[in-house]
């Protein structure tokens, strides 16, 4: 390639990355594409890389080379590999600092190309593994050379992570070899550089260069601590790494000064207004907090690390340093959550700093809940922090710190209040939502309700009374029309969800408090359920309905189902129990309680069929009741098996549905062809109940199938007259519905 061809290629690269028109960019793309598809063009791309001064040509040639060597590595000769590796080291040593100044965006592609060459050649001989010697030359030169060397290390530790795909086993062996040979030295260099920056041993006159250096070395430290040490290729969908499996010979991490070093650098970064550096300091601390327990030879070493972490986070919480930056706020929440997740409550309580630390975390949490709209996803870690303390507090009883239970209860109340503020804000059409509304996001809502169900277990009765107080207030204002309808619906939806979360959390609780001055839990459950069923009856009588509120009812009924099954088991085991859930609800027995659930299911199938999500969840609840087999543990005897379908067969509404299953009053059956899958689910459930009831009674089965038989006869007669009639719209819907119905019955037969 001569100078003229190089100049032309530079113009095409300029057009590719910075075109003024789409046709110009398309022409450049069409011209340059063969260069990155043909392995014979490697020499040309390397020539461009060596001789061009255009940043865009540099980016194109380095990314093109990286694509080609990754796809065709086996066809590259040993001499070419060695030559390319040496060329890239020499090129970066000579031109790297100038590129940082003139075209910083062109540095990273060249560095990534070098790292890919090193990775691919790593297992081909020790001559390719002397990475620390080659990069060491950068670290003994100018500040920008130092940054460049650290960037090579950072990108290399990232690229060395094994990933799912072609050559996975080979890359895993490469990663494990790199972990044992080069990674300890690289991490040591990173920590030593941080120490020198803190001690003032590295003096950089240009503040921008100092910032770049600190950012690079912190990024390197994060990559080293977050390395996939076991080669397990973890899931990347979460920002959480449960345990950092750091090798046992990384003795530097046992030094007491490492956490203090990172906290000092955090303070320095905040003072200098370098938020990205402050964030990475906290990210390193999160990883440090997750180091495996067995890494510490002595328990006191781990206790010292915990003490340093608590002292450092207490200082940040007290001064609120850096917390105005949303990313720093998020990382601090993660750090607090990780400290709690990796240590038992007894270990936390045993430290000298615990009392001051927990007070600061409590204050920080309460302040965060007051500003619920700011970084709501970050608060998940804070709420998880307190929710995970509930079980230990209940189990430790008097040994737990006295204030802890009060803190948890106050946070629970504040969390309930924040959801109601959120409901009011989301109901305002003029309020631009820069946060996700959990009422519109099922996954997010489930996470938040799970947190509340755990928090509510601490003082179950007190929390329930607080939510019921809000229920009464919102109901009163709604009935007096003193509150806009949309605000009423949003608030009541949240209250119903929170009541359901309380009931569901209590049903799965392993430990129970026995507060003598509070009502028994079955009474509280009954009071919660009584209010919900009263509201359900009221809204069912209204012509219009809120989809969100209807979904909240179904969530509550699903949680209440667990309590009902438990109460029924208690009745079976102990025939003479003086206090029952049914008594609190003013009903005769547990069968009447079940009737409340079934009546709502029947009403939804008849009236709420315009909401597809409501029909879907209604049928899912119906199927769970009909087909569910529940193992209920009691203290009086061995676990008891409850087949809830048998309970349904005694219910009048179920009998009515079984006898009138195909009548037009079940509007969802004829609402839409898209509802076909729900017909299948409906008849699957009814089939389960039918076969539980009739066993081998052929006459009862034929009576149940009469509506389908009549429809089949009608369609058969029409097809005998003219088969084309079946293609008409009047026949199409009934025929599809019939097939869906029979499919559901077939599913029930196979079960």
QUIDA-V820117 format. One record per pair of residues at least 12 apart in sequence whose ideal C-beta (glycine too) atoms are under 7 Angstrom apart, sorted by the first residue. I is the first residue (numbers start at 0). J is the second residue. Records with the same first field share a line. If there is no record, write none. Layout:
I: J  J
This chain:
0: 43  46
5: 47  50  51
8: 47  56
9: 51  53  56
11: 27  30  31
12: 53  55  56  59
13: 53  55
14: 27
15: 27  28  31  59
16: 55  58
17: 55
31: 59
34: 63
35: 63  66  67
38: 67  71  74
41: 64  67
44: 60  63  64
45: 64  83  86
47: 60
48: 60  61
49: 90
54: 102  104  105
57: 105  109
58: 105  108
61: 108  109  112
62: 108
64: 112
65: 111  112  115
68: 115  116  119
69: 115
72: 119
80: 116  120
83: 116
84: 116  120
87: 109  112  113  116
88: 113  133
91: 109  113  147
92: 136  137
95: 143  144  147
96: 141  143  144
99: 143
110: 150  151  154
111: 154
113: 151
114: 151  154  155  158
115: 158
117: 130  155
118: 158  159  173
121: 173  176  177
122: 172  173  176
128: 180  181
130: 155  181
131: 181  184  185
134: 148  151  152
138: 188
142: 203  208  212
143: 208
145: 212
146: 211  212  215
149: 215  216  219
150: 215
152: 185  219
153: 215  218  219  222
156: 185  219  222  223  226
157: 222
159: 173  174  177
160: 174  227
161: 174  227  230  232
162: 232
163: 232
171: 230
174: 227  230
175: 230
178: 226  228
182: 223  226
183: 248  249
185: 223
186: 223  249
187: 251
189: 216  219  220  223
190: 220  251
192: 216
193: 216  220  260  264
194: 260
196: 213
197: 260  263  264
210: 273  276
213: 273  276
214: 275  276
217: 276  279  280  283
218: 279
220: 283
221: 279  282  283  286
224: 243  283  286  287
225: 240  286
228: 244  245  246
229: 244
240: 286  289
242: 289  291
243: 286  289  290  291
244: 291
245: 290  291  294
247: 294
252: 290
253: 295  300
255: 303  307
257: 287
258: 284  287  304  307  308  311
259: 307  311
261: 280  283  284
262: 311
264: 280
265: 277  280  281  321
266: 320
268: 280
269: 320  321
274: 324  326  327
277: 321  324  327
278: 326  327  330
281: 327  330  331  334
282: 330
284: 308  334
285: 330  333  334  337
288: 308  334  337  338  341
289: 337  341
302: 350
305: 342  346  350
306: 350  351  352
308: 338
309: 350  352  356
310: 352
312: 334  335  356
313: 352  355  356  359
315: 331
316: 359  360  363
317: 359
325: 374
328: 374  377
329: 374  377
332: 377  378  380  381
333: 380
335: 360  380  381  384
336: 380  383  384
339: 384  387
340: 387
344: 388  391  395
348: 400
361: 406
364: 381  385  410
365: 409  410  413
367: 381
368: 413  414  417
371: 417  420  421
372: 424  434
375: 434
379: 446
382: 414  450
383: 450
385: 407  410  454
386: 450  453  454
388: 403  407
389: 407  453  454  456  457
390: 509  510
392: 404  407  457
393: 510  512
394: 510
404: 457
407: 454  457
408: 457  458  461
410: 454
411: 454  455  457  462
412: 465
414: 451  454
415: 465  466  497
418: 493  497
419: 469  490  493
422: 489  490  493
423: 486  490
425: 438  489
426: 485  486  489
438: 492  547
448: 496  500
451: 497  500
452: 500  501  503  504
453: 504
455: 500  501  504
456: 504  505  508
459: 501  505  512  520  523
460: 514  517  518  523
462: 501
463: 501  523  527
466: 494  497  498  501
467: 526  527  530
469: 494
470: 494  530
473: 487  490  491  494
488: 545  547  548
491: 548
492: 547  548  551
495: 531  548  551  552  555
496: 551  554
498: 527  531  555
499: 554  555  558
501: 527
502: 524  527  558  559  562
503: 558  561
505: 520
506: 561  562  565
519: 578
521: 578  580  583
522: 583
524: 562  580
525: 580  583  584
526: 583
528: 559  584
529: 584
531: 555
532: 595
535: 552  599
539: 602
544: 607
546: 610  612  613
549: 607  610  613
550: 612  613  616
552: 599
553: 613  616  617  620
556: 596  599  620
557: 620
560: 596  624
562: 580
563: 589  592  593
564: 629  631  641  643
565: 631
566: 579  580  589
567: 589  641  646
568: 631  633  639  641
569: 633
570: 589
571: 639
572: 633  635  636  639
573: 635
580: 592
590: 649  650
593: 646  650
594: 650  652
596: 624
597: 647  650  652  653
598: 652
600: 617  620  621
601: 652  656
603: 617
604: 617  665  667
605: 664  665  666
608: 666  667  670
614: 667  677
615: 677
618: 677  680  681  684
621: 684
622: 680  683  684
624: 643  647
625: 644  647  684  687  688
626: 644  687
627: 643
628: 640  642
629: 641  643
644: 687  688  691
645: 691
647: 688
648: 688  691  692
653: 688
657: 685  688  689
660: 685
661: 706
668: 736
672: 732  735
675: 735  736  739
678: 736  739  740  743
679: 739  742  743
680: 743
681: 743
682: 740  743  744
683: 743  746  747
686: 743  744  747  748
687: 747  750
689: 703
690: 747
707: 737  740  741
710: 733  737
711: 737
714: 730  733  734
717: 730
